[in-house]
Amino acid sequence: FQAARKPFDLNATFLPIFEGEAFKELEPEVLSVDPWVVYFHKFMTEAEVQAIENHLFAQERESEFKASAAGGGGTHSARYSETAFCIGECDSHEVIQNVRKRASSIVGVPTDNFDLSQALRYKETMFYKAHHDNHPTFHFGPSGAR
């Protein structure tokens, strides 16, 4: 895979958003410029949220959810949750593809370079604390290091 980004090119991607010239319909709010953090108030419609929720958390997918702890199985001091990856038929769902394409247009990175879509949930006693999900082998995948 070729690199989708070049060093130091994020300003060219995010400055038009910061200056109100790009993606106005998604109501972006720049929370930080170093690092860039942008919240899109209208990234998904309510109908898309409902469709994705119904699709990803459908009863027939229940057995796909596995314990996940900051990139591995079991428990971890930073995160304990359940994850089901959205691959194959799940990933080809029209709404999933539309959301991935929208994200691709914002960041200027092909969807082939994206990490897998996934459903993440927290049940009682599960938790999330600030952390980095990284692993020595992540740079070998098309999405690269996190």
N, C-alpha and C positions, 0 to 999 in steps of 0.2 A: 504494500500500500504506500502511495505517495503521501507525504504530509499535506494535510488540508490547510494548515496554518503556517505562517512564517513567523520567526521571532519578532516580537514587538509590533505585530499588526493588529492587535485588539483595539487600539484607539481608532483606526480607520473603520472598524466594524461598529463600535459603540458611540463614537462622537456624533454621528448623525441622529442617533436616538436621543442622546443627551441634549442636542441642540433643537430637538423637536421636529426634525426633518424626516424621520423614518418611523414607520409602524405606529403612527398616531392612533389608528383605529384600535390598537391593542392597549392603549392608555399606559404607556411605559412610565415607570417612576425610577429614576436613577437613585439608588440608595448609597452607592459608593463608586468612586472612579479609580481607586487604588486599594484593593483590586476592584475591577468592574463587577458590580452587582446591580442587576436591573430586575425590578418586579413589574410584570405585565398584568395590570388589573383585569384585562379582558383577553388573556391568552387563550382561554377556552370558553365556549358558550355553556350555559347551564345544561343544554341538551347534550353537548359533548361530554360533559362531566358525568351526567347520568348514564349515557351509553357506555362510556368506559368503565364506570363503576359496575354496571350490570354485566358487562362482558368479562372484566378481569376477576370479579368476585363471584361469578356464577357458581352455583352449587356443584355443577359437574367438574369444576376446577379445584374443588376443596382438597383433593388428595395431592395436588401439585405444590401446596404451600409447605415449605420446610423452614425449620428454625434457622435463623441467620444472625450471625454476630460479627458485625464490622468486617465483612468480607469472608467469613468462615462459618463453620457450624458451631453449635453449642452456645455457651454464654460468653460474653466479653464485657469488660468493664465500661466500654463506651456505648455499646448498642446491643439490644436483644430484641428481635422482632421475627416476623415470618415473611418470607418472600416466595413469590411464584413468578418465574420468568415467562414472558409472553413471546413464544417462538412459534414458528410454523403457522398454522391456521389462525391462532390467536393474533399474531403480529400482522397478518394480512387483512385484518378487520379494517374496514373503510375509515372509521373514526381514528383508530390508532395511526394509520398511515397519514391521515390529514394532519394530525397533531405533530407527528415526526417531521413532515414536510414544512410545516409552519416554523418549527424550531430550526430546521435547516436553513430556511430563508433568512431568519434573524441572525444566526451566527455565521452563515456563509460556509458551512461544513456539510458535505454530502451525508445523507442518512446512513450510507454504508460505513461511515466512520463513527457512528453513534454506538454507545453501549446498548445492550438489549433493553427493551421495554420490560417493566416488571411491576407487579402489584406488591405493595409492601403494607403490612398491617401490624398494629400493636394491640395485643390483648392485655388484659389486666396483668400486672406484674412485669410487663415488658417495658423497655425504656430506650431513650435516645439521649446521648450526651455529645457535645461537640467533639469531633474527631476527624481523622482523615482515613478514607478507605484507599489503601494503596498496598500493593504487593509487588515483590521483585519481578514477577512475570507479566504484570499488566502491560508493560511497554511492548510486548510481543503481539498483542491484539490490535485490531483495526482502530479501536477507540483510543489506544495509547494509554499512557500513565494518567492517573487522575490528579 
